[in-house]
Amino acid sequence: MACKNNWSDDEAKKYVAKYKAIGISEDLALRTFSARLLGSDPELVLHGGGNTSLKSTLKDILGNEIDVLHVKGSGWDLSTIEPEGHPAVKLNPLIKLKELNELSDEDMVAAQRQNLLNPNSPNPSVETLLHAFIPHKYIDHTHSLSILALANQPNAIELCKAIFGKRVAIVPYVMPGFNLAKEAFKEFNKANKTALLEGIELEGIILKNHGIFSFGETAKLSYQRMINLVNTAEKALKRKVNLDFTNSSESSNNSNIIIPYLRGLIGRLSKKYCTNNNWIFDIRNNENTKELFCHQELNSLINKGVATPDHVIRTKAKPLLLESFVPDKNKSFEEKIYNWVHNAKEKINKYIMEYEDYFERNSKFSKEAKTQLDPLPRLILIPGIGLIGIGINKKSSKVAADIGQAWIETVLSATSIGDFNPVCEKDTFDLEYWSLEQAKLGKNKPPLLSGKIIAITGAGGVIGSQIARQFKNAGAEVVAIDLDKKSANLIANSIGDNTLAIGCDITNKKALENTFDEIIRNFGGLDILISNAGAAWEGSISKMNESLFRKSMEINLFAHYYVSKFAINIFHSQDFCEEDKKNLIGGQILFNISKQAINPGPNFGSYGISKAALLALMRQISIEEGLNKIRANGINADRIKSGLLNEEMIKKRAVSRGISENEYMSGNLLQSEVLALDVAKAFLALAEMEKTTGALLTVDGGNVAAMVR
């Protein structure tokens, strides 16, 4: 699909006016505008990739006007970049570095940081020197998929010369940094002289196996040149790039069955290499993915490498191909699953061994000692399911899947005109283990519940929404389930990206089956179920209608039983055939029980009895599933203002007990009203208590009659 020129003079003027009001120059405002245009097109830039710059002047601390380079800083994404995302570096000291024959990465980074006008700015891009050496005011760099389809051809240099003529300089593959900056400047000078002799302007630089630079004296010209060059590349392809991030064709239920088994397998194998054993999936199964599976050279293509070396830190050098899962009438389901899991385990172990060999082969040539990264695949291909991106959280799994889809587009478009011939193994290794590239991933300790998938029933209510917020803040991937889909959406939208909202009647087993299928399709499995939904009706046992009593049992007991069974089945799938109990991933089920299970009140029998039964269910699960490392615990909360205990209910319960409403809400040992937030924090505390099961944690401010022990 041809890249669209999205430049708008009116929009550009708005950027200039907006940033002028806060003291930003017109040049930098336009740099911000065009950088965002590039970053908003995934066929050009993906997830922090690409970089842009502007040469300008600023006053130093002494008031002297000096030449500066505004260049994209580490950690900024072009699609959302702000002016401060292009920190200013003194230009002339950088240009002088061109005179050196050698410059280490450490010295290059130090020189760039020493010349920052604001020492608090992020590190400038690893390609800062290339931007400095090329003498144009505006410079843009992308990893256009159309360009990559050409730049990864065996005859890429000759092909690009034939397609672009004298409009571009072409640079053989060189690893980013000082050496690439020198080589690019050399080729730029040669091509620029040739272009001038023929009366044309040089518009850009194509880096073999890497990407493209465009430049110009205005932001608009540099941007337009990028679009025009990319569209020229597109026209040369027989198969047009059409990057599609949707999951337009859902996997069959038979295929989805194996996903939790795979997640568990990956998780258990990962324990050997890192502390994390919980991984999040992002599954894509659109038409482009199916096209790859039909390619006659599939097995060869998946072993060739990445579309651009920049991607290796997100996806490893290659995806893993597993066989599809097809039920067999002649074999039991368990036997078929066992065979599939056994085969998948063998292939994952082979992938791991090959990665370890790859590391050993290449690390011996490194000047400094390298520590092997975990050898687990980040992309898995399964016919019938599609492409699976794997990450420590949903964000990173989506990044892997997005780049995986970009790889598919590049490969398919490249093979439409020839072959896909990316950089060699050694060059891939050098990028993967380059400290400046690894720095892009960051070294911050992940949040406590990173990689954990949490499903919460009744998530749209007062207590449920607080639980969802607390678990999201702890790094979990949250599934908000509620009878009212609007309420589920409201909390999902309010707590952050990648939260899944599902409308479901949890008393309906078929609806629950669909709900848990959706959880698997979105995340790959489940780690914690918080069975929170409930309802209460007043009335004495003697006068209560039988149908109301059954309704209370259905929502307050049977629904919890139904969701627990679905959760336990997923937990068992994730630990299928694992004999070593130390390797089990297990799972947790946390119930919102209520003090009514311990200390029932008058005219509240249908609720208290169902909650007492729920307490028994929690204990039974803890007894039966403890050996499977599945924990079951409950919260014994009392008198929390919510949709269940509303103002009308509070008034009735106070009358029933012969006390004031204030005494009813705060009549505890601490004389303090308990809030929904207190309950949510208690659930989070239970989730962290790895050696606790069968426990009932009281959150009621101190009620002697409801004390368990």
C-alpha positions as CSV (number, residue, x, y, z in Angstrom):
1,M,0.0,0.0,0.0
2,A,1.5,3.3,-1.1
3,C,2.5,5.6,1.7
4,K,0.3,8.7,1.9
5,N,1.7,12.2,2.0
6,N,0.0,13.5,5.1
7,W,1.7,16.9,5.2
8,S,-0.8,19.7,5.8
9,D,0.3,23.4,5.7
10,D,-2.6,24.3,8.0
11,E,-1.7,21.6,10.5
12,A,2.0,22.7,10.3
13,K,0.9,26.3,11.2
14,K,-1.0,25.0,14.2
15,Y,2.2,23.3,15.5
16,V,4.2,26.4,15.0
17,A,1.6,28.5,16.9
18,K,1.2,26.0,19.7
19,Y,4.9,25.7,20.4
20,K,5.7,29.3,19.8
21,A,3.5,30.1,22.9
22,I,6.0,28.1,25.0
23,G,9.1,29.5,23.5
24,I,9.8,26.8,20.9
25,S,11.3,27.9,17.5
26,E,9.4,27.5,14.3
27,D,12.1,25.1,13.0
28,L,11.8,22.8,16.0
29,A,8.0,22.9,15.9
30,L,8.1,21.8,12.3
31,R,10.6,19.1,13.1
32,T,8.2,17.8,15.7
33,F,5.3,17.9,13.3
34,S,7.1,16.0,10.5
35,A,8.6,13.5,12.9
36,R,5.1,12.7,14.1
37,L,3.9,12.2,10.6
38,L,6.7,9.6,10.0
39,G,6.1,7.9,13.3
40,S,2.4,7.6,12.7
41,D,2.9,5.3,9.7
42,P,3.9,1.8,10.8
43,E,5.1,0.9,7.3
44,L,7.9,3.5,8.0
45,V,8.5,3.4,11.7
46,L,7.7,0.9,14.4
47,H,7.9,1.2,18.2
48,G,10.6,3.7,18.9
49,G,12.4,3.0,15.6
50,G,13.7,5.6,13.1
51,N,15.2,8.9,14.0
52,T,15.0,12.5,12.9
53,S,17.1,15.7,13.3
54,L,17.4,19.4,12.7
55,K,20.4,21.7,12.4
56,S,19.8,25.1,14.0
57,T,21.4,27.7,16.3
58,L,20.9,28.3,20.0
59,K,22.6,30.4,22.6
60,D,25.0,28.7,25.0
61,I,25.3,29.5,28.7
62,L,27.5,32.5,27.9
63,G,25.0,33.9,25.5
64,N,27.0,33.0,22.4
65,E,25.0,31.8,19.4
66,I,26.3,28.3,18.4
67,D,25.4,25.7,15.8
68,V,23.4,22.8,17.2
69,L,22.0,19.5,16.1
70,H,18.5,18.7,17.5
71,V,18.4,14.9,17.2
72,K,16.0,12.3,18.5
73,G,16.8,11.2,22.0
74,S,16.8,7.7,23.4
75,G,13.4,6.5,24.7
76,W,11.3,8.8,22.5
77,D,8.8,7.5,20.0
78,L,8.4,9.5,16.8
79,S,4.6,9.1,16.8
80,T,4.3,11.1,20.0
81,I,7.5,13.0,20.2
82,E,7.7,16.5,21.8
83,P,10.3,19.2,21.1
84,E,12.3,18.0,24.1
85,G,12.5,14.6,22.3
86,H,15.0,16.3,20.0
87,P,17.7,17.4,22.5
88,A,20.3,19.9,21.3
89,V,23.9,18.9,20.8
90,K,26.8,21.2,19.9
91,L,27.2,20.5,16.2
92,N,30.8,21.5,15.4
93,P,32.5,19.3,18.0
94,L,30.6,16.3,16.5
95,I,31.6,17.2,12.9
96,K,35.3,17.3,14.0
97,L,35.0,13.6,15.0
98,K,34.8,12.9,11.3
99,E,38.6,13.4,11.2
100,L,39.2,10.3,13.4
101,N,40.0,6.9,12.0
102,E,38.5,5.1,15.0
103,L,36.1,5.9,17.8
104,S,34.8,3.4,20.4
105,D,31.2,3.2,21.2
106,E,31.9,4.4,24.7
107,D,33.9,7.4,23.5
108,M,31.1,8.2,20.9
109,V,28.4,8.2,23.6
110,A,30.6,10.3,25.9
111,A,31.3,12.8,23.2
112,Q,27.6,13.1,22.4
113,R,26.7,13.5,26.1
114,Q,29.5,16.0,26.8
115,N,28.1,18.2,24.0
116,L,24.5,18.2,25.1
117,L,23.3,21.7,25.9
118,N,21.1,20.3,28.6
119,P,22.9,17.6,30.6
120,N,19.6,16.2,31.8
121,S,18.5,15.3,28.3
122,P,18.3,11.7,27.2
123,N,21.2,10.1,25.2
124,P,21.1,11.2,21.6
125,S,20.4,8.6,19.0
126,V,23.1,6.0,18.2
127,E,23.0,7.5,14.6
128,T,23.7,11.1,15.8
129,L,27.0,11.3,14.0
130,L,25.4,10.3,10.7
131,H,22.9,13.1,11.1
132,A,25.8,15.5,12.1
133,F,28.0,14.6,9.1
134,I,25.3,15.0,6.4
135,P,25.1,18.8,5.8
136,H,21.4,19.2,5.4
137,K,19.1,21.0,7.8
138,Y,16.4,18.4,8.1
139,I,17.2,14.7,8.0
140,D,14.7,11.8,8.4
141,H,15.5,8.1,8.9
142,T,13.0,5.2,8.7
143,H,12.9,1.4,8.2
144,S,10.4,1.5,5.4
145,L,9.2,-2.0,4.6
146,S,9.1,-1.3,0.8
147,I,12.7,-0.1,1.0
148,L,13.7,-3.1,3.1
149,A,12.1,-5.5,0.5
150,L,14.6,-4.0,-2.0
151,A,17.5,-3.5,0.4
152,N,17.5,-7.2,1.4
153,Q,17.8,-8.4,-2.1
154,P,21.1,-10.3,-3.0
155,N,21.7,-7.6,-5.6
156,A,20.3,-4.8,-3.6
157,I,23.0,-2.2,-4.5
158,E,22.6,-2.7,-8.3
159,L,18.8,-3.0,-8.0
160,C,18.5,0.3,-6.1
161,K,20.7,2.1,-8.6
162,A,18.5,0.9,-11.4
163,I,15.3,2.0,-9.5
164,F,16.4,5.3,-8.0
165,G,19.0,6.4,-10.4
166,K,21.1,9.4,-9.2
167,R,18.5,10.5,-6.6
168,V,20.1,8.5,-3.7
169,A,23.4,7.4,-2.3
170,I,23.7,3.7,-1.5
171,V,25.7,2.4,1.4
172,P,26.7,-1.3,1.9
173,Y,25.7,-2.7,5.3
174,V,27.7,-1.3,8.2
175,M,26.8,-1.5,11.8
176,P,25.2,1.7,13.2
177,G,27.6,4.1,15.0
178,F,30.8,5.9,14.0
179,N,31.8,3.6,11.2
180,L,28.4,3.8,9.5
181,A,28.4,7.6,9.9
182,K,31.8,7.7,8.1
183,E,30.8,5.3,5.3
184,A,27.5,7.1,4.8
185,F,29.3,10.5,4.5
186,K,31.7,9.1,2.0
187,E,28.9,7.7,-0.2
188,F,26.9,10.9,0.2
189,N,29.8,13.0,-1.1
190,K,30.4,10.7,-4.1
191,A,26.7,10.6,-5.0
192,N,26.2,14.3,-4.4
193,K,29.0,15.2,-6.8
194,T,27.5,13.0,-9.5
195,A,24.0,14.4,-8.9
196,L,25.2,18.0,-9.2
197,L,27.1,17.3,-12.4
198,E,23.8,16.0,-13.9
199,G,21.8,19.0,-12.6
200,I,19.7,17.1,-10.0
201,E,19.5,17.1,-6.2
202,L,20.4,14.2,-4.1
203,E,17.3,13.3,-2.0
204,G,18.4,10.5,0.3
205,I,20.6,7.6,1.3
206,I,19.6,3.9,1.2
207,L,21.4,1.7,3.7
208,K,21.6,-1.9,2.5
209,N,19.8,-4.3,4.8
210,H,18.9,-1.4,7.1
211,G,16.7,1.4,5.9
212,I,16.6,4.9,4.3
213,F,17.5,8.5,5.0
214,S,16.0,11.5,3.3
215,F,17.0,15.2,3.7
216,G,16.2,18.7,2.7
217,E,16.4,22.4,3.8
218,T,12.8,22.3,5.0
219,A,10.9,19.8,7.1
220,K,8.3,19.6,4.4
221,L,10.8,18.8,1.7
222,S,12.6,16.1,3.7
223,Y,9.3,14.5,4.6
224,Q,8.0,14.6,1.0
225,R,11.2,13.1,-0.3
226,M,10.9,10.2,2.2
227,I,7.3,9.5,1.0
228,N,8.3,9.8,-2.7
229,L,11.3,7.5,-2.4
230,V,9.3,4.9,-0.5
231,N,6.5,5.0,-3.1
232,T,9.1,4.6,-5.8
233,A,10.3,1.4,-4.0
234,E,6.7,0.3,-3.7
235,K,6.1,0.6,-7.4
236,A,9.1,-1.7,-8.1
237,L,7.5,-4.6,-6.0
238,K,5.2,-7.1,-7.6
239,R,3.5,-7.7,-4.2
240,K,2.6,-4.5,-2.5
241,V,3.3,-4.0,1.2
242,N,0.0,-3.9,3.2
243,L,0.9,-4.0,6.9
244,D,-2.1,-5.3,8.8
245,F,-2.1,-5.5,12.6
246,T,-5.6,-6.8,13.0
247,N,-6.6,-10.3,13.8
248,S,-9.2,-10.4,11.0
249,S,-9.7,-14.1,11.1
250,E,-10.0,-15.7,14.5
251,S,-8.5,-19.1,15.1
252,S,-10.8,-22.1,15.4
253,N,-11.8,-23.2,18.9
254,N,-9.9,-26.5,18.3
255,S,-6.7,-24.4,17.6
256,N,-7.2,-22.1,20.6
257,I,-7.2,-25.2,22.9
258,I,-3.5,-25.6,22.7
259,I,-2.6,-22.0,23.6
260,P,-2.5,-22.4,27.4
261,Y,-0.5,-25.6,26.9
262,L,2.0,-23.6,24.9
263,R,2.1,-20.7,27.4
264,G,2.8,-23.1,30.2
265,L,5.5,-24.9,28.3
266,I,7.3,-21.6,27.5
267,G,6.9,-20.5,31.1
268,R,8.3,-23.7,32.6
269,L,11.3,-23.8,30.2
270,S,12.0,-20.1,30.9
271,K,12.7,-20.7,34.6
272,K,16.1,-22.1,33.7
273,Y,17.2,-18.8,32.1
274,C,15.4,-16.1,34.1
275,T,13.2,-15.6,37.1
276,N,10.1,-14.8,35.0
277,N,7.9,-17.8,34.1
278,N,4.8,-15.9,33.1
279,W,4.7,-14.8,29.5
280,I,2.0,-12.8,27.6
281,F,0.9,-13.7,24.1
282,D,-0.4,-11.5,21.3
283,I,-1.9,-13.6,18.5
284,R,-2.4,-12.5,14.9
285,N,-4.1,-14.6,12.2
286,N,-4.9,-12.3,9.3
287,E,-4.7,-12.9,5.6
288,N,-1.0,-11.9,5.3
289,T,0.0,-14.4,8.0
290,K,-1.9,-17.1,6.1
291,E,-0.1,-16.1,2.9
292,L,3.2,-16.8,4.6
293,F,2.1,-20.3,5.7
294,C,1.3,-21.0,2.0
295,H,4.7,-19.9,0.8
296,Q,6.5,-22.8,-0.8
297,E,9.8,-21.6,0.8
298,L,8.4,-21.2,4.3
299,N,10.9,-23.3,6.1
300,S,13.8,-21.6,4.4
301,L,12.5,-18.1,4.9
302,I,12.0,-18.3,8.7
303,N,15.6,-19.2,9.1
304,K,17.1,-16.3,7.1
305,G,16.9,-13.5,9.6
306,V,15.3,-10.2,10.5
307,A,14.2,-7.5,8.0
308,T,16.5,-5.0,9.6
309,P,19.0,-5.7,12.4
310,D,17.4,-3.1,14.7
311,H,14.5,-5.6,15.2
312,V,16.6,-8.5,16.6
313,I,16.4,-7.2,20.2
314,R,12.6,-7.4,20.1
315,T,12.1,-10.7,18.2
316,K,15.4,-12.7,18.2
317,A,16.9,-13.5,14.8
318,K,14.1,-15.9,13.7
319,P,10.6,-17.2,14.6
320,L,9.8,-20.7,15.7
321,L,7.5,-22.8,13.6
322,L,5.3,-25.4,15.3
323,E,2.9,-27.8,13.9
324,S,-0.8,-27.2,13.9
325,F,-3.2,-29.0,16.2
326,V,-5.8,-31.2,14.5
327,P,-8.1,-33.4,16.6
328,D,-7.9,-37.1,15.7
329,K,-11.0,-39.3,16.0
330,N,-8.7,-42.3,16.4
331,K,-7.0,-40.9,19.4
332,S,-8.2,-39.6,22.7
333,F,-8.1,-35.8,23.3
334,E,-5.5,-36.3,26.0
335,E,-3.3,-38.4,23.8
336,K,-3.5,-35.9,21.0
337,I,-2.6,-33.1,23.3
338,Y,0.2,-35.1,24.8
339,N,1.7,-35.7,21.4
340,W,1.4,-32.0,20.4
341,V,3.0,-30.8,23.7
342,H,5.8,-33.3,23.4
343,N,6.5,-32.3,19.8
344,A,6.4,-28.6,20.7
345,K,8.7,-29.1,23.7
346,E,11.2,-30.8,21.4
347,K,11.1,-28.0,18.9
348,I,11.4,-25.3,21.6
349,N,14.4,-27.1,23.1
350,K,16.0,-27.4,19.7
351,Y,15.4,-23.6,19.2
352,I,17.1,-23.0,22.6
353,M,20.1,-25.2,21.7
354,E,20.5,-23.5,18.3
355,Y,20.4,-20.1,20.0
356,E,23.1,-21.2,22.6
357,D,25.2,-22.5,19.7
358,Y,24.7,-19.2,17.9
359,F,25.9,-17.3,21.0
360,E,28.9,-19.5,21.5
361,R,29.9,-19.2,17.8
362,N,29.8,-15.5,17.7
363,S,30.7,-14.3,21.2
364,K,34.2,-15.7,20.8
365,F,34.9,-13.0,18.3
366,S,33.8,-10.1,20.5
367,K,36.4,-7.9,22.0
368,E,34.6,-7.8,25.4
369,A,32.9,-10.6,27.3
370,K,29.3,-11.1,26.5
371,T,26.5,-12.6,28.7
372,Q,24.0,-14.7,26.9
373,L,20.5,-13.4,26.9
374,D,17.6,-15.8,27.4
375,P,17.3,-18.1,24.4
376,L,13.5,-18.2,24.2
377,P,11.7,-17.4,21.0
378,R,9.7,-14.2,20.8
379,L,7.8,-15.1,17.7
380,I,6.0,-18.4,17.2
381,L,4.2,-19.5,14.0
382,I,1.5,-22.1,14.1
383,P,-0.7,-22.9,11.1
384,G,-4.4,-22.5,12.1
385,I,-3.5,-20.1,14.9
386,G,-1.2,-17.6,13.2
387,L,1.7,-15.5,14.5
388,I,2.2,-15.3,18.3
389,G,4.2,-12.5,19.8
390,I,5.6,-13.3,23.2
391,G,6.6,-10.8,25.9
392,I,6.9,-10.2,29.6
393,N,3.8,-8.0,29.3
394,K,1.1,-7.3,26.7
395,K,2.9,-4.2,25.5
396,S,6.1,-6.1,24.7
397,S,4.2,-9.0,23.1
398,K,2.3,-6.6,20.9
399,V,5.6,-5.0,19.9
400,A,7.0,-8.4,19.0
401,A,3.9,-9.3,17.0
402,D,3.9,-6.0,15.2
403,I,7.5,-6.4,14.2
404,G,6.7,-10.0,13.2
405,Q,4.0,-8.8,10.9
406,A,6.4,-6.2,9.4
407,W,8.9,-9.1,8.9
408,I,6.2,-11.1,7.1
409,E,5.4,-8.2,4.8
410,T,9.0,-7.6,4.0
411,V,9.7,-11.2,3.3
412,L,6.7,-11.7,1.1
413,S,7.2,-8.5,-0.9
414,A,11.0,-9.2,-1.2
415,T,10.4,-12.7,-2.6
416,S,7.9,-11.3,-5.1
417,I,10.8,-9.8,-7.1
418,G,13.7,-12.1,-6.1
419,D,14.9,-13.3,-2.8
420,F,15.1,-12.3,0.8
421,N,18.8,-12.0,1.8
422,P,19.2,-10.1,5.1
423,V,22.4,-9.5,7.0
424,C,24.6,-12.4,8.0
425,E,24.6,-14.1,11.4
426,K,27.6,-12.3,12.7
427,D,26.1,-8.9,11.9
428,T,22.8,-9.9,13.6
429,F,24.7,-11.0,16.7
430,D,26.7,-7.8,16.8
431,L,23.4,-5.8,16.9
432,E,21.7,-8.0,19.3
433,Y,24.5,-7.9,21.8
434,W,25.5,-4.2,21.2
435,S,25.2,-2.4,24.5
436,L,23.8,0.7,22.8
437,E,21.0,-1.4,21.3
438,Q,20.3,-3.3,24.5
439,A,20.0,0.0,26.3
440,K,16.8,0.7,24.3
441,L,15.0,-2.1,26.2
442,G,15.9,-0.6,29.6
443,K,17.1,-2.5,32.7
444,N,14.4,-1.4,35.2
445,K,13.1,-4.1,37.5
446,P,9.6,-5.2,36.2
447,P,6.6,-4.6,38.4
448,L,5.6,-7.2,40.9
449,L,2.9,-8.8,38.8
450,S,4.4,-8.3,35.4
451,G,3.5,-11.2,33.1
452,K,0.5,-12.2,35.3
453,I,-3.0,-12.4,33.7
454,I,-5.8,-11.5,36.1
455,A,-9.5,-12.0,35.4
456,I,-11.9,-10.1,37.7
457,T,-15.7,-10.8,37.8
458,G,-17.9,-7.9,38.8
459,A,-15.1,-5.6,37.7
460,G,-17.5,-2.8,36.9
461,G,-18.7,-2.4,40.5
462,V,-17.2,-0.3,43.2
463,I,-15.1,-3.1,44.7
464,G,-14.3,-4.7,41.4
465,S,-13.1,-1.5,39.8
466,Q,-10.8,-0.8,42.8
467,I,-9.4,-4.4,42.5
468,A,-8.8,-3.9,38.8
469,R,-6.9,-0.6,39.4
470,Q,-4.7,-2.1,42.2
471,F,-3.7,-5.1,40.1
472,K,-3.1,-3.0,37.0
473,N,-0.8,-0.7,39.1
474,A,1.1,-3.7,40.2
475,G,1.9,-4.6,36.5
476,A,-0.7,-7.3,35.8
477,E,-2.7,-7.7,32.6
478,V,-6.3,-7.2,33.7
479,V,-9.5,-8.7,32.3
480,A,-12.5,-6.8,33.5
481,I,-15.6,-9.0,33.4
482,D,-19.0,-7.6,34.2
483,L,-22.7,-8.3,33.4
484,D,-22.8,-4.7,32.2
485,K,-20.4,-4.4,29.3
486,K,-20.5,-0.6,29.5
487,S,-19.3,-0.7,33.1
488,A,-16.5,-3.2,32.2
489,N,-15.4,-0.8,29.4
490,L,-15.5,2.1,31.7
491,I,-13.0,0.6,34.2
492,A,-10.9,-0.9,31.4
493,N,-10.5,2.5,29.7
494,S,-9.7,4.2,33.0
495,I,-6.9,2.0,34.2
496,G,-4.6,1.8,31.2
497,D,-3.8,0.3,27.9
498,N,-4.3,-3.4,27.0
499,T,-7.0,-4.0,29.6
500,L,-9.6,-6.3,28.2
501,A,-13.3,-5.6,28.9
502,I,-15.8,-8.5,28.6
503,G,-19.6,-8.4,29.1
504,C,-20.7,-11.7,30.6
505,D,-23.5,-13.3,32.6
506,I,-21.4,-15.5,34.8
507,T,-24.4,-17.7,35.7
508,N,-24.4,-18.7,32.0
509,K,-21.9,-21.5,31.4
510,K,-21.8,-21.0,27.6
511,A,-21.2,-17.3,28.0
512,L,-18.4,-18.1,30.4
513,E,-16.9,-20.5,27.9
514,N,-16.8,-17.7,25.4
515,T,-15.3,-15.4,27.9
516,F,-12.4,-17.6,28.8
517,D,-11.8,-18.3,25.1
518,E,-11.5,-14.6,24.6
519,I,-9.1,-14.3,27.5
520,I,-6.9,-17.0,25.9
521,R,-7.0,-15.4,22.5
522,N,-6.0,-12.1,23.9
523,F,-3.3,-13.1,26.5
524,G,-2.6,-16.8,26.1
525,G,-3.8,-18.1,29.5
526,L,-4.6,-17.1,33.1
527,D,-2.8,-16.7,36.4
528,I,-5.2,-15.4,38.9
529,L,-9.0,-15.4,39.0
530,I,-10.7,-12.9,41.3
531,S,-14.2,-14.2,41.7
532,N,-15.8,-11.0,43.0
533,A,-19.3,-10.7,41.6
534,G,-22.2,-11.1,43.9
535,A,-25.7,-9.8,44.8
536,A,-27.8,-9.6,47.9
537,W,-31.5,-9.6,48.7
538,E,-33.1,-9.1,52.1
539,G,-35.8,-11.3,53.6
540,S,-36.3,-13.8,56.3
541,I,-36.0,-17.5,55.5
542,S,-39.7,-18.1,56.4
543,K,-41.0,-15.4,54.1
544,M,-38.5,-15.5,51.3
545,N,-39.7,-16.7,47.9
546,E,-37.9,-19.9,46.8
547,S,-37.0,-18.5,43.5
548,L,-35.1,-15.6,45.1
549,F,-33.2,-18.0,47.3
550,R,-32.2,-20.0,44.3
551,K,-31.2,-16.8,42.5
552,S,-29.0,-15.9,45.4
553,M,-27.3,-19.4,45.3
554,E,-26.9,-19.1,41.6
555,I,-25.0,-15.8,41.7
556,N,-23.2,-16.2,45.0
557,L,-22.2,-19.9,44.8
558,F,-22.8,-21.6,41.5
559,A,-21.3,-18.7,39.4
560,H,-18.2,-18.9,41.5
561,Y,-18.1,-22.6,41.0
562,Y,-18.4,-22.2,37.2
563,V,-15.7,-19.6,36.9
564,S,-13.4,-21.6,39.2
565,K,-13.7,-24.7,37.0
566,F,-12.8,-22.8,33.9
567,A,-9.8,-21.2,35.6
568,I,-8.6,-24.5,37.1
569,N,-8.8,-26.1,33.6
570,I,-6.6,-23.4,32.2
571,F,-4.2,-23.8,35.2
572,H,-4.0,-27.5,34.5
573,S,-3.4,-27.0,30.8
574,Q,-0.5,-24.6,31.6
575,D,1.1,-27.4,33.7
576,F,0.1,-30.3,31.5
577,C,2.3,-33.4,32.1
578,E,4.8,-31.6,34.3
579,E,6.1,-34.1,36.8
580,D,8.5,-31.9,38.7
581,K,6.3,-30.1,41.2
582,K,9.0,-27.4,41.6
583,N,8.4,-26.3,37.9
584,L,4.7,-25.9,38.2
585,I,3.3,-22.5,37.3
586,G,0.1,-23.1,39.2
587,G,-2.5,-20.4,39.7
588,Q,-4.7,-18.6,42.2
589,I,-8.4,-18.2,42.8
590,L,-9.4,-15.4,45.2
591,F,-13.0,-15.2,46.4
592,N,-14.9,-12.2,47.7
593,I,-16.7,-14.0,50.4
594,S,-18.1,-11.7,53.1
595,K,-18.3,-11.8,56.9
596,Q,-21.9,-13.1,56.5
597,A,-20.3,-16.5,56.0
598,I,-19.0,-16.4,59.5
599,N,-21.3,-14.0,61.3
600,P,-24.8,-14.0,59.6
601,G,-27.3,-11.2,60.2
602,P,-31.1,-11.3,60.5
603,N,-33.2,-11.2,57.4
604,F,-30.1,-11.8,55.2
605,G,-30.2,-15.6,55.1
606,S,-30.1,-16.1,51.3
607,Y,-26.9,-14.1,51.1
608,G,-25.2,-15.5,54.3
609,I,-26.0,-19.1,53.4
610,S,-24.7,-18.8,49.9
611,K,-21.5,-17.1,51.2
612,A,-21.0,-19.8,53.8
613,A,-21.2,-22.3,50.9
614,L,-18.7,-20.2,49.0
615,L,-16.3,-20.4,51.9
616,A,-16.6,-24.2,51.8
617,L,-16.0,-24.1,48.0
618,M,-12.8,-22.1,48.6
619,R,-11.5,-24.5,51.2
620,Q,-12.4,-27.5,49.0
621,I,-10.4,-26.1,46.1
622,S,-7.4,-25.4,48.3
623,I,-7.5,-29.0,49.6
624,E,-7.8,-30.6,46.1
625,E,-5.5,-28.3,44.1
626,G,-2.7,-27.6,46.5
627,L,-0.5,-30.3,45.0
628,N,-1.0,-28.6,41.7
629,K,0.3,-25.3,43.2
630,I,-3.1,-23.8,42.8
631,R,-4.0,-21.6,45.7
632,A,-7.5,-20.6,46.8
633,N,-8.1,-17.9,49.4
634,G,-10.9,-15.5,50.3
635,I,-11.6,-12.0,51.6
636,N,-14.0,-11.6,54.5
637,A,-15.1,-8.0,54.1
638,D,-17.9,-6.2,55.8
639,R,-20.0,-3.1,55.2
640,I,-18.3,-1.7,52.1
641,K,-20.3,1.0,50.3
642,S,-21.0,-0.4,46.8
643,G,-23.7,-1.2,44.3
644,L,-24.6,-4.1,46.6
645,L,-24.5,-2.2,49.9
646,N,-26.0,1.1,48.8
647,E,-27.5,3.8,50.9
648,E,-30.9,2.2,50.9
649,M,-29.4,-1.2,52.0
650,I,-27.3,0.5,54.7
651,K,-30.5,2.1,56.1
652,K,-32.4,-1.2,56.2
653,R,-29.5,-3.1,57.8
654,A,-29.0,-0.4,60.4
655,V,-32.7,-0.6,61.3
656,S,-32.5,-4.4,61.3
657,R,-29.7,-4.2,63.9
658,G,-31.3,-1.4,65.9
659,I,-28.4,1.1,65.4
660,S,-27.7,4.3,63.5
661,E,-26.3,4.2,59.9
662,N,-23.0,5.7,61.1
663,E,-22.7,3.0,63.8
664,Y,-23.5,0.4,61.3
665,M,-20.7,1.5,58.9
666,S,-18.1,2.3,61.6
667,G,-19.1,0.0,64.5
668,N,-15.9,-2.0,64.6
669,L,-12.9,-2.2,66.9
670,L,-11.1,0.5,64.9
671,Q,-14.2,2.6,64.7
672,S,-13.4,3.3,61.1
673,E,-15.4,2.8,57.9
674,V,-13.8,0.2,55.6
675,L,-13.5,1.3,52.0
676,A,-13.5,-0.6,48.7
677,L,-9.8,0.4,48.3
678,D,-9.0,-1.5,51.6
679,V,-10.6,-4.6,50.1
680,A,-8.7,-4.3,46.9
681,K,-5.4,-3.9,48.7
682,A,-6.3,-7.1,50.7
683,F,-6.8,-9.0,47.5
684,L,-3.4,-7.8,46.2
685,A,-1.8,-8.8,49.5
686,L,-3.2,-12.3,49.2
687,A,-2.0,-12.6,45.6
688,E,1.5,-11.9,46.9
689,M,1.3,-14.5,49.7
690,E,2.8,-17.5,47.8
691,K,2.8,-19.8,50.8
692,T,-0.9,-19.2,51.8
693,T,-3.9,-21.2,50.7
694,G,-7.3,-22.0,52.3
695,A,-7.1,-18.7,54.2
696,L,-9.9,-16.2,54.9
697,L,-8.5,-12.7,55.3
698,T,-10.7,-10.4,57.3
699,V,-11.2,-6.7,56.2
700,D,-13.8,-5.3,58.5
701,G,-12.1,-2.9,60.9
702,G,-12.4,-5.5,63.7
703,N,-15.6,-7.5,64.3
704,V,-15.2,-9.9,67.2
705,A,-18.2,-12.0,66.1
706,A,-16.7,-12.5,62.6
707,M,-13.2,-13.4,63.8
708,V,-12.1,-16.7,62.2
709,R,-9.6,-17.6,64.9
